Amino acid sequence: MELVVSLFLIAFGALGVVSSLQLELPGGWATAPGLTGLILSFGLIGMSGAVAIKSLSSRRSRGLNSSTDEIAAFPDVDIFRVVFILVMFAIFAFALCDYFSFEVATFLYLMPMLSVFWPKSTAVRCIAVSAIAPIIFVIVFELAFGIPLPGDSLLLR
């Protein structure tokens, strides 16, 4: 499972590199909106590559051949959480940001994420964090640093 997830993340990082390089460069590379994405994508590729190499070397040394052996080798990995993160991020990146403003898309993304990964929190806290976080993101990135966020913003209309 570790190897499969690593390869998926390497492919996702490569997609991030291609997408970042396709963004326009208004004032050169230092101010390019895709620079952060490019750096993060290369980091994701590097870290995922290291995990893939480690997975392959440990697989050879332990002689794991079947998927049941691999799952038994990682008993603490919660498959639901891994799949949930990947599905939610894909929904956010490829659907929500296309149809909603950034604040609404981020709210709709954060609500289920917080309810799964912050189980001891109340519904009111999850709603509050999901509503306030996108506003802070817009203020910091769009207004303070001039870095565009996906979709349009309700605050900047």
C-alpha positions in Angstrom: 0.0 0.0 0.0 2.8 2.4 0.8 4.3 1.9 -2.6 1.0 2.5 -4.4 0.3 5.7 -2.5 3.9 6.9 -3.1 3.5 6.4 -6.8 0.1 8.1 -6.8 1.7 11.1 -5.0 4.6 11.2 -7.4 2.1 11.4 -10.3 0.1 14.1 -8.4 3.4 16.1 -7.8 4.2 15.8 -11.5 0.8 17.2 -12.3 1.5 20.1 -9.9 4.8 20.8 -11.6 3.1 20.9 -15.0 0.3 23.1 -13.7 2.7 25.5 -12.0 4.8 25.9 -15.1 1.7 26.8 -17.2 0.8 29.8 -15.0 1.9 33.2 -16.3 4.9 35.0 -14.9 3.8 38.6 -14.4 7.0 39.9 -12.8 9.4 37.0 -13.3 9.9 33.8 -11.3 10.3 35.5 -8.0 6.7 36.8 -8.1 5.1 34.0 -10.1 1.9 32.6 -8.6 3.0 29.1 -9.5 6.3 29.3 -7.6 4.8 28.0 -4.3 3.1 25.2 -6.1 6.2 24.3 -8.0 8.3 24.1 -4.8 5.6 22.1 -3.0 5.2 19.7 -6.0 9.0 19.1 -6.2 9.0 18.5 -2.5 6.1 16.0 -2.8 7.9 14.2 -5.6 11.1 14.0 -3.6 9.5 12.8 -0.3 7.2 10.3 -2.1 10.2 9.0 -4.1 12.1 8.4 -0.9 9.1 6.6 0.6 8.8 4.5 -2.6 12.5 3.6 -2.5 12.2 2.7 1.2 9.1 0.6 0.5 10.8 -1.3 -2.3 14.0 -2.0 -0.2 12.0 -3.1 2.8 9.8 -5.2 0.7 12.8 -7.0 -0.8 14.4 -7.6 2.6 11.3 -8.9 4.1 10.2 -10.9 1.1 6.7 -9.6 1.0 4.8 -10.9 -2.0 1.1 -10.6 -1.4 -1.0 -7.6 -0.6 -2.1 -9.2 2.7 1.5 -9.4 3.9 1.9 -5.7 3.0 -1.2 -4.7 4.9 0.0 -6.8 7.9 3.3 -5.0 7.8 1.5 -1.6 8.3 -1.2 -2.3 10.9 -1.4 1.3 12.1 -2.3 2.7 8.6 -6.0 3.6 8.5 -6.9 3.0 4.9 -10.2 4.9 5.2 -8.4 8.1 6.3 -5.8 7.8 3.4 -8.5 7.3 0.8 -10.7 10.0 2.4 -8.0 12.6 2.2 -7.2 11.7 -1.5 -10.9 11.8 -2.5 -11.7 15.0 -0.6 -8.6 16.8 -2.1 -9.6 15.7 -5.6 -13.2 16.9 -5.1 -11.8 20.3 -3.8 -9.3 20.8 -6.5 -11.2 19.5 -9.5 -14.9 20.3 -8.6 -15.5 22.7 -5.7 -13.0 25.4 -6.9 -14.6 25.3 -10.4 -18.2 25.9 -9.2 -17.9 28.0 -6.0 -16.0 30.9 -4.7 -12.8 30.1 -2.8 -14.4 30.8 0.6 -17.4 28.5 -0.1 -15.3 25.8 -1.7 -12.8 25.8 1.2 -15.7 25.7 3.7 -17.3 22.7 2.0 -13.8 21.0 2.0 -13.0 21.7 5.6 -16.3 20.7 7.1 -16.0 16.9 6.4 -12.2 17.0 6.9 -12.5 18.4 10.4 -15.4 16.1 11.3 -13.2 13.1 10.4 -9.9 14.3 11.7 -11.0 16.3 14.7 -13.6 13.9 16.2 -13.6 15.3 19.7 -14.6 18.7 18.5 -18.2 20.0 18.5 -20.1 20.8 15.3 -20.1 24.5 16.2 -16.2 24.5 16.4 -16.0 22.7 13.0 -18.4 25.2 11.4 -16.5 28.2 13.0 -13.1 27.0 11.9 -14.4 26.1 8.4 -15.9 29.5 8.0 -13.0 31.6 9.5 -10.0 29.8 7.9 -10.9 30.7 4.2 -11.3 34.3 5.2 -7.9 34.3 6.8 -6.4 32.6 3.8 -7.8 35.3 1.5 -6.6 38.1 3.7 -3.1 36.7 4.1 -2.5 35.3 0.5 -4.5 37.6 -1.7 -4.4 40.9 0.1 -1.1 40.8 2.0 1.1 38.8 -0.4 -0.8 39.2 -3.7 -0.8 35.5 -4.3 -3.9 34.3 -6.2 -6.0 31.5 -4.7 -8.1 29.1 -6.8 -11.4 30.5 -8.0 -12.7 33.9 -7.2 -13.1 35.4 -3.8 -16.3 36.8 -2.3 -14.2 39.2 -0.3 -12.4 40.7 -3.3 -15.5 41.3 -5.5 
